Amino acid sequence: MTLQQLEKTVSELPPDQLSAFREWFHAFDAEKWDEQFDRDVAAGRLDQLADDASAEHRAGKSTEL
């Protein structure tokens, strides 16, 4: 199925099925985002960002929550 076919199919859904699809897709998208985040953490892709944030906090450039 192409993206254009998928778009057409989704656009033709009745309101109740569109709502169910929206809920399903939101959960699906969140799961995929979490998986990518976990892969990025495991690969060390966020280490520099965390180090920079910690250094800025130690330098007084942030506040405790």
N, CA, C and O atoms as a CHARMM CRD file, in Angstrom:
* protein
*
  260
    1    1 MET  N      0.85100  -1.17800   0.00000 PROA 1      0.00000
    2    1 MET  CA     0.00000   0.00000   0.00000 PROA 1      0.00000
    3    1 MET  C      0.89200   1.23600   0.00000 PROA 1      0.00000
    4    1 MET  O      1.87100   1.29800   0.74500 PROA 1      0.00000
    5    2 THR  N      0.56700   2.19600  -0.81200 PROA 2      0.00000
    6    2 THR  CA     1.32600   3.43400  -0.85600 PROA 2      0.00000
    7    2 THR  C      0.76600   4.41800   0.17100 PROA 2      0.00000
    8    2 THR  O     -0.32600   4.22900   0.70600 PROA 2      0.00000
    9    3 LEU  N      1.53200   5.45700   0.42800 PROA 3      0.00000
   10    3 LEU  CA     1.07400   6.49000   1.34900 PROA 3      0.00000
   11    3 LEU  C     -0.20500   7.13600   0.83000 PROA 3      0.00000
   12    3 LEU  O     -1.11500   7.42400   1.60700 PROA 3      0.00000
   13    4 GLN  N     -0.27700   7.36100  -0.45700 PROA 4      0.00000
   14    4 GLN  CA    -1.47000   7.97400  -1.03500 PROA 4      0.00000
   15    4 GLN  C     -2.70000   7.07700  -0.84800 PROA 4      0.00000
   16    4 GLN  O     -3.79500   7.57100  -0.58400 PROA 4      0.00000
   17    5 GLN  N     -2.51700   5.77200  -0.98500 PROA 5      0.00000
   18    5 GLN  CA    -3.62600   4.83800  -0.77600 PROA 5      0.00000
   19    5 GLN  C     -4.05800   4.84700   0.68700 PROA 5      0.00000
   20    5 GLN  O     -5.25000   4.82200   0.99400 PROA 5      0.00000
   21    6 LEU  N     -3.08400   4.88200   1.57600 PROA 6      0.00000
   22    6 LEU  CA    -3.38700   4.92000   3.00400 PROA 6      0.00000
   23    6 LEU  C     -4.13600   6.20400   3.36800 PROA 6      0.00000
   24    6 LEU  O     -5.11800   6.17000   4.10800 PROA 6      0.00000
   25    7 GLU  N     -3.66500   7.32600   2.84300 PROA 7      0.00000
   26    7 GLU  CA    -4.34200   8.59800   3.10000 PROA 7      0.00000
   27    7 GLU  C     -5.78800   8.56000   2.61900 PROA 7      0.00000
   28    7 GLU  O     -6.69100   9.03200   3.30900 PROA 7      0.00000
   29    8 LYS  N     -6.00300   7.99900   1.44000 PROA 8      0.00000
   30    8 LYS  CA    -7.35900   7.89800   0.88800 PROA 8      0.00000
   31    8 LYS  C     -8.22500   7.01500   1.77600 PROA 8      0.00000
   32    8 LYS  O     -9.36500   7.36400   2.08100 PROA 8      0.00000
   33    9 THR  N     -7.69000   5.88000   2.18900 PROA 9      0.00000
   34    9 THR  CA    -8.44300   4.96400   3.04100 PROA 9      0.00000
   35    9 THR  C     -8.81700   5.62200   4.35700 PROA 9      0.00000
   36    9 THR  O     -9.96100   5.52200   4.80200 PROA 9      0.00000
   37   10 VAL  N     -7.85800   6.29300   4.98200 PROA 10     0.00000
   38   10 VAL  CA    -8.12100   6.96300   6.26300 PROA 10     0.00000
   39   10 VAL  C     -9.14200   8.07900   6.07300 PROA 10     0.00000
   40   10 VAL  O    -10.03200   8.25200   6.90600 PROA 10     0.00000
   41   11 SER  N     -9.02200   8.82200   5.00600 PROA 11     0.00000
   42   11 SER  CA    -9.95300   9.93800   4.79400 PROA 11     0.00000
   43   11 SER  C    -11.38700   9.46500   4.56000 PROA 11     0.00000
   44   11 SER  O    -12.32700  10.24500   4.71500 PROA 11     0.00000
   45   12 GLU  N    -11.56000   8.21800   4.19400 PROA 12     0.00000
   46   12 GLU  CA   -12.89200   7.68000   3.93300 PROA 12     0.00000
   47   12 GLU  C    -13.49300   6.94100   5.13800 PROA 12     0.00000
   48   12 GLU  O    -14.61400   6.44000   5.05300 PROA 12     0.00000
   49   13 LEU  N    -12.76900   6.86900   6.24200 PROA 13     0.00000
   50   13 LEU  CA   -13.29300   6.17900   7.41200 PROA 13     0.00000
   51   13 LEU  C    -14.48100   6.93000   8.00300 PROA 13     0.00000
   52   13 LEU  O    -14.49100   8.16000   8.02300 PROA 13     0.00000
   53   14 PRO  N    -15.48300   6.19500   8.48500 PROA 14     0.00000
   54   14 PRO  CA   -16.57500   6.86600   9.19500 PROA 14     0.00000
   55   14 PRO  C    -16.05300   7.40300  10.52900 PROA 14     0.00000
   56   14 PRO  O    -15.03300   6.92700  11.02700 PROA 14     0.00000
   57   15 PRO  N    -16.73400   8.38000  11.10500 PROA 15     0.00000
   58   15 PRO  CA   -16.23100   9.04400  12.31100 PROA 15     0.00000
   59   15 PRO  C    -15.83400   8.10800  13.44800 PROA 15     0.00000
   60   15 PRO  O    -14.80500   8.33600  14.08500 PROA 15     0.00000
   61   16 ASP  N    -16.61200   7.06600  13.72300 PROA 16     0.00000
   62   16 ASP  CA   -16.25900   6.17900  14.83200 PROA 16     0.00000
   63   16 ASP  C    -14.98100   5.39800  14.54100 PROA 16     0.00000
   64   16 ASP  O    -14.17100   5.18500  15.44300 PROA 16     0.00000
   65   17 GLN  N    -14.79300   4.97100  13.30500 PROA 17     0.00000
   66   17 GLN  CA   -13.57500   4.24600  12.95000 PROA 17     0.00000
   67   17 GLN  C    -12.38000   5.19000  12.87900 PROA 17     0.00000
   68   17 GLN  O    -11.26200   4.79900  13.21600 PROA 17     0.00000
   69   18 LEU  N    -12.60200   6.42200  12.44600 PROA 18     0.00000
   70   18 LEU  CA   -11.53200   7.40800  12.43100 PROA 18     0.00000
   71   18 LEU  C    -11.05000   7.68600  13.84700 PROA 18     0.00000
   72   18 LEU  O     -9.84900   7.81100  14.08700 PROA 18     0.00000
   73   19 SER  N    -11.97700   7.78200  14.77500 PROA 19     0.00000
   74   19 SER  CA   -11.61600   7.99800  16.17100 PROA 19     0.00000
   75   19 SER  C    -10.80500   6.82500  16.71800 PROA 19     0.00000
   76   19 SER  O     -9.80300   7.02800  17.40400 PROA 19     0.00000
   77   20 ALA  N    -11.23300   5.60700  16.41700 PROA 20     0.00000
   78   20 ALA  CA   -10.50200   4.42000  16.86400 PROA 20     0.00000
   79   20 ALA  C     -9.11700   4.37700  16.22800 PROA 20     0.00000
   80   20 ALA  O     -8.13600   4.03800  16.88900 PROA 20     0.00000
   81   21 PHE  N     -9.03900   4.72200  14.93700 PROA 21     0.00000
   82   21 PHE  CA    -7.74300   4.75200  14.26100 PROA 21     0.00000
   83   21 PHE  C     -6.83400   5.78500  14.89900 PROA 21     0.00000
   84   21 PHE  O     -5.65000   5.51900  15.10800 PROA 21     0.00000
   85   22 ARG  N     -7.36800   6.96000  15.21200 PROA 22     0.00000
   86   22 ARG  CA    -6.59400   8.03500  15.82000 PROA 22     0.00000
   87   22 ARG  C     -6.00200   7.56600  17.15400 PROA 22     0.00000
   88   22 ARG  O     -4.82500   7.79600  17.42900 PROA 22     0.00000
   89   23 GLU  N     -6.81300   6.91500  17.97200 PROA 23     0.00000
   90   23 GLU  CA    -6.33300   6.40200  19.26000 PROA 23     0.00000
   91   23 GLU  C     -5.25300   5.35000  19.05600 PROA 23     0.00000
   92   23 GLU  O     -4.22500   5.36900  19.73200 PROA 23     0.00000
   93   24 TRP  N     -5.48800   4.42500  18.11600 PROA 24     0.00000
   94   24 TRP  CA    -4.49900   3.39100  17.83400 PROA 24     0.00000
   95   24 TRP  C     -3.19200   4.02600  17.35700 PROA 24     0.00000
   96   24 TRP  O     -2.11500   3.66100  17.82700 PROA 24     0.00000
   97   25 PHE  N     -3.28800   4.97400  16.42500 PROA 25     0.00000
   98   25 PHE  CA    -2.07600   5.56100  15.86800 PROA 25     0.00000
   99   25 PHE  C     -1.30700   6.34800  16.92900 PROA 25     0.00000
  100   25 PHE  O     -0.07600   6.32400  16.93900 PROA 25     0.00000
  101   26 HSD  N     -2.00400   7.03200  17.80500 PROA 26     0.00000
  102   26 HSD  CA    -1.33800   7.77200  18.88200 PROA 26     0.00000
  103   26 HSD  C     -0.51500   6.80800  19.74200 PROA 26     0.00000
  104   26 HSD  O      0.64100   7.09500  20.05200 PROA 26     0.00000
  105   27 ALA  N     -1.09400   5.67900  20.12800 PROA 27     0.00000
  106   27 ALA  CA    -0.37300   4.68600  20.93500 PROA 27     0.00000
  107   27 ALA  C      0.78000   4.07600  20.14300 PROA 27     0.00000
  108   27 ALA  O      1.87100   3.89500  20.68200 PROA 27     0.00000
  109   28 PHE  N      0.55100   3.76200  18.88200 PROA 28     0.00000
  110   28 PHE  CA     1.58600   3.20000  18.01200 PROA 28     0.00000
  111   28 PHE  C      2.76000   4.16300  17.86900 PROA 28     0.00000
  112   28 PHE  O      3.91800   3.76200  17.98700 PROA 28     0.00000
  113   29 ASP  N      2.45900   5.42000  17.61600 PROA 29     0.00000
  114   29 ASP  CA     3.49700   6.43000  17.42800 PROA 29     0.00000
  115   29 ASP  C      4.29900   6.64000  18.71100 PROA 29     0.00000
  116   29 ASP  O      5.52000   6.78700  18.66400 PROA 29     0.00000
  117   30 ALA  N      3.62200   6.65500  19.84300 PROA 30     0.00000
  118   30 ALA  CA     4.30700   6.82400  21.12300 PROA 30     0.00000
  119   30 ALA  C      5.24400   5.64700  21.39700 PROA 30     0.00000
  120   30 ALA  O      6.35800   5.83400  21.88600 PROA 30     0.00000
  121   31 GLU  N      4.78900   4.44300  21.08200 PROA 31     0.00000
  122   31 GLU  CA     5.62600   3.26200  21.28400 PROA 31     0.00000
  123   31 GLU  C      6.87100   3.32600  20.39900 PROA 31     0.00000
  124   31 GLU  O      7.97100   3.01600  20.85700 PROA 31     0.00000
  125   32 LYS  N      6.71000   3.72200  19.15200 PROA 32     0.00000
  126   32 LYS  CA     7.85300   3.82800  18.23500 PROA 32     0.00000
  127   32 LYS  C      8.82700   4.89600  18.71600 PROA 32     0.00000
  128   32 LYS  O     10.04100   4.71100  18.63400 PROA 32     0.00000
  129   33 TRP  N      8.29800   6.02100  19.22100 PROA 33     0.00000
  130   33 TRP  CA     9.15700   7.08200  19.73500 PROA 33     0.00000
  131   33 TRP  C      9.95500   6.57400  20.93500 PROA 33     0.00000
  132   33 TRP  O     11.15700   6.82400  21.03600 PROA 33     0.00000
  133   34 ASP  N      9.28400   5.85900  21.84500 PROA 34     0.00000
  134   34 ASP  CA     9.96600   5.30600  23.01400 PROA 34     0.00000
  135   34 ASP  C     11.06700   4.33400  22.60600 PROA 34     0.00000
  136   34 ASP  O     12.15200   4.34100  23.18700 PROA 34     0.00000
  137   35 GLU  N     10.79200   3.50700  21.61800 PROA 35     0.00000
  138   35 GLU  CA    11.79300   2.54800  21.13800 PROA 35     0.00000
  139   35 GLU  C     13.01200   3.28300  20.57800 PROA 35     0.00000
  140   35 GLU  O     14.15000   2.90800  20.86300 PROA 35     0.00000
  141   36 GLN  N     12.77500   4.32400  19.78500 PROA 36     0.00000
  142   36 GLN  CA    13.88500   5.09500  19.21500 PROA 36     0.00000
  143   36 GLN  C     14.67200   5.78400  20.32100 PROA 36     0.00000
  144   36 GLN  O     15.90200   5.80000  20.28000 PROA 36     0.00000
  145   37 PHE  N     13.98900   6.34900  21.30100 PROA 37     0.00000
  146   37 PHE  CA    14.65100   7.00300  22.42200 PROA 37     0.00000
  147   37 PHE  C     15.53900   6.00100  23.15800 PROA 37     0.00000
  148   37 PHE  O     16.68500   6.31100  23.48400 PROA 37     0.00000
  149   38 ASP  N     15.01600   4.80500  23.42200 PROA 38     0.00000
  150   38 ASP  CA    15.80200   3.77800  24.10900 PROA 38     0.00000
  151   38 ASP  C     17.04300   3.39300  23.30000 PROA 38     0.00000
  152   38 ASP  O     18.11300   3.18500  23.87200 PROA 38     0.00000
  153   39 ARG  N     16.90700   3.29800  21.98600 PROA 39     0.00000
  154   39 ARG  CA    18.07100   2.97900  21.13500 PROA 39     0.00000
  155   39 ARG  C     19.09600   4.11000  21.18500 PROA 39     0.00000
  156   39 ARG  O     20.30100   3.86400  21.24200 PROA 39     0.00000
  157   40 ASP  N     18.60800   5.35100  21.16200 PROA 40     0.00000
  158   40 ASP  CA    19.51300   6.49500  21.22300 PROA 40     0.00000
  159   40 ASP  C     20.25900   6.54300  22.55100 PROA 40     0.00000
  160   40 ASP  O     21.45600   6.82500  22.58100 PROA 40     0.00000
  161   41 VAL  N     19.55600   6.26700  23.65000 PROA 41     0.00000
  162   41 VAL  CA    20.20200   6.24600  24.97100 PROA 41     0.00000
  163   41 VAL  C     21.25300   5.14400  25.01400 PROA 41     0.00000
  164   41 VAL  O     22.38300   5.37600  25.44500 PROA 41     0.00000
  165   42 ALA  N     20.88500   3.95000  24.57000 PROA 42     0.00000
  166   42 ALA  CA    21.81100   2.81500  24.59600 PROA 42     0.00000
  167   42 ALA  C     23.05700   3.07100  23.74600 PROA 42     0.00000
  168   42 ALA  O     24.14500   2.59900  24.07600 PROA 42     0.00000
  169   43 ALA  N     22.89800   3.81000  22.66400 PROA 43     0.00000
  170   43 ALA  CA    24.01800   4.10100  21.77000 PROA 43     0.00000
  171   43 ALA  C     24.83300   5.29900  22.23900 PROA 43     0.00000
  172   43 ALA  O     25.84800   5.63600  21.62900 PROA 43     0.00000
  173   44 GLY  N     24.39600   5.94800  23.32100 PROA 44     0.00000
  174   44 GLY  CA    25.12900   7.09100  23.84600 PROA 44     0.00000
  175   44 GLY  C     24.89400   8.38800  23.11000 PROA 44     0.00000
  176   44 GLY  O     25.64400   9.34800  23.29200 PROA 44     0.00000
  177   45 ARG  N     23.85600   8.43400  22.27300 PROA 45     0.00000
  178   45 ARG  CA    23.61000   9.63500  21.47500 PROA 45     0.00000
  179   45 ARG  C     23.15100  10.82900  22.30600 PROA 45     0.00000
  180   45 ARG  O     23.19500  11.96500  21.83600 PROA 45     0.00000
  181   46 LEU  N     22.71000  10.57700  23.53700 PROA 46     0.00000
  182   46 LEU  CA    22.22200  11.67600  24.37600 PROA 46     0.00000
  183   46 LEU  C     23.20900  12.03000  25.48500 PROA 46     0.00000
  184   46 LEU  O     22.95100  12.93000  26.28400 PROA 46     0.00000
  185   47 ASP  N     24.32300  11.33400  25.53400 PROA 47     0.00000
  186   47 ASP  CA    25.28800  11.55800  26.60800 PROA 47     0.00000
  187   47 ASP  C     25.79500  13.00100  26.64500 PROA 47     0.00000
  188   47 ASP  O     25.84900  13.60800  27.71400 PROA 47     0.00000
  189   48 GLN  N     26.16200  13.54900  25.49700 PROA 48     0.00000
  190   48 GLN  CA    26.69900  14.91200  25.46500 PROA 48     0.00000
  191   48 GLN  C     25.64500  15.91900  25.90700 PROA 48     0.00000
  192   48 GLN  O     25.95000  16.87500  26.62100 PROA 48     0.00000
  193   49 LEU  N     24.42400  15.70500  25.48600 PROA 49     0.00000
  194   49 LEU  CA    23.33400  16.59100  25.88800 PROA 49     0.00000
  195   49 LEU  C     23.15500  16.56300  27.41000 PROA 49     0.00000
  196   49 LEU  O     23.00000  17.60900  28.04000 PROA 49     0.00000
  197   50 ALA  N     23.17800  15.37400  27.98700 PROA 50     0.00000
  198   50 ALA  CA    23.04700  15.24700  29.44200 PROA 50     0.00000
  199   50 ALA  C     24.23700  15.88500  30.15300 PROA 50     0.00000
  200   50 ALA  O     24.06300  16.56100  31.16800 PROA 50     0.00000
  201   51 ASP  N     25.44100  15.67600  29.62900 PROA 51     0.00000
  202   51 ASP  CA    26.63200  16.28000  30.22700 PROA 51     0.00000
  203   51 ASP  C     26.54900  17.80600  30.18600 PROA 51     0.00000
  204   51 ASP  O     26.87300  18.47800  31.16600 PROA 51     0.00000
  205   52 ASP  N     26.11600  18.34600  29.05400 PROA 52     0.00000
  206   52 ASP  CA    25.99000  19.79800  28.92100 PROA 52     0.00000
  207   52 ASP  C     24.95600  20.35500  29.90000 PROA 52     0.00000
  208   52 ASP  O     25.18800  21.39000  30.52500 PROA 52     0.00000
  209   53 ALA  N     23.82300  19.67500  30.03500 PROA 53     0.00000
  210   53 ALA  CA    22.77800  20.13200  30.94900 PROA 53     0.00000
  211   53 ALA  C     23.27100  20.07800  32.39200 PROA 53     0.00000
  212   53 ALA  O     22.99800  20.98800  33.17500 PROA 53     0.00000
  213   54 SER  N     23.98900  19.02800  32.74700 PROA 54     0.00000
  214   54 SER  CA    24.52300  18.91000  34.11400 PROA 54     0.00000
  215   54 SER  C     25.53700  20.01700  34.39300 PROA 54     0.00000
  216   54 SER  O     25.53600  20.60100  35.47700 PROA 54     0.00000
  217   55 ALA  N     26.39100  20.30600  33.43000 PROA 55     0.00000
  218   55 ALA  CA    27.39300  21.35500  33.60500 PROA 55     0.00000
  219   55 ALA  C     26.71600  22.71800  33.77400 PROA 55     0.00000
  220   55 ALA  O     27.13500  23.51200  34.61700 PROA 55     0.00000
  221   56 GLU  N     25.69600  22.99000  32.99800 PROA 56     0.00000
  222   56 GLU  CA    24.98400  24.26000  33.12300 PROA 56     0.00000
  223   56 GLU  C     24.28400  24.36600  34.47400 PROA 56     0.00000
  224   56 GLU  O     24.22800  25.44200  35.07100 PROA 56     0.00000
  225   57 HSD  N     23.75600  23.25000  34.94700 PROA 57     0.00000
  226   57 HSD  CA    23.10600  23.27100  36.26000 PROA 57     0.00000
  227   57 HSD  C     24.12700  23.53400  37.37400 PROA 57     0.00000
  228   57 HSD  O     23.88200  24.33600  38.27500 PROA 57     0.00000
  229   58 ARG  N     25.26400  22.85300  37.29900 PROA 58     0.00000
  230   58 ARG  CA    26.31700  23.07700  38.29700 PROA 58     0.00000
  231   58 ARG  C     26.82800  24.51100  38.26600 PROA 58     0.00000
  232   58 ARG  O     27.27800  25.04300  39.28100 PROA 58     0.00000
  233   59 ALA  N     26.75400  25.13500  37.08500 PROA 59     0.00000
  234   59 ALA  CA    27.21800  26.52100  36.94900 PROA 59     0.00000
  235   59 ALA  C     26.14400  27.52400  37.37700 PROA 59     0.00000
  236   59 ALA  O     26.33100  28.73400  37.24400 PROA 59     0.00000
  237   60 GLY  N     25.02700  27.02000  37.88900 PROA 60     0.00000
  238   60 GLY  CA    23.97900  27.91700  38.36700 PROA 60     0.00000
  239   60 GLY  C     23.08200  28.47700  37.29300 PROA 60     0.00000
  240   60 GLY  O     22.39500  29.47400  37.51700 PROA 60     0.00000
  241   61 LYS  N     23.07300  27.85200  36.11800 PROA 61     0.00000
  242   61 LYS  CA    22.26100  28.35900  35.01000 PROA 61     0.00000
  243   61 LYS  C     20.88100  27.70300  34.94500 PROA 61     0.00000
  244   61 LYS  O     20.17700  27.82500  33.94300 PROA 61     0.00000
  245   62 SER  N     20.50200  27.01500  36.00900 PROA 62     0.00000
  246   62 SER  CA    19.17500  26.40400  36.07800 PROA 62     0.00000
  247   62 SER  C     18.72800  26.38500  37.52700 PROA 62     0.00000
  248   62 SER  O     19.48300  26.75000  38.42700 PROA 62     0.00000
  249   63 THR  N     17.50400  25.95900  37.74200 PROA 63     0.00000
  250   63 THR  CA    16.99200  25.87800  39.10800 PROA 63     0.00000
  251   63 THR  C     16.43700  24.47600  39.35400 PROA 63     0.00000
  252   63 THR  O     16.03500  23.77900  38.42300 PROA 63     0.00000
  253   64 GLU  N     16.42500  24.08600  40.60400 PROA 64     0.00000
  254   64 GLU  CA    15.84400  22.79500  40.98900 PROA 64     0.00000
  255   64 GLU  C     14.34700  22.83100  40.74600 PROA 64     0.00000
  256   64 GLU  O     13.70900  23.87400  40.89100 PROA 64     0.00000
  257   65 LEU  N     13.80000  21.70400  40.38200 PROA 65     0.00000
  258   65 LEU  CA    12.34400  21.61000  40.22900 PROA 65     0.00000
  259   65 LEU  C     11.72000  21.25000  41.55000 PROA 65     0.00000
  260   65 LEU  O     10.49900  21.12100  41.64100 PROA 65     0.00000
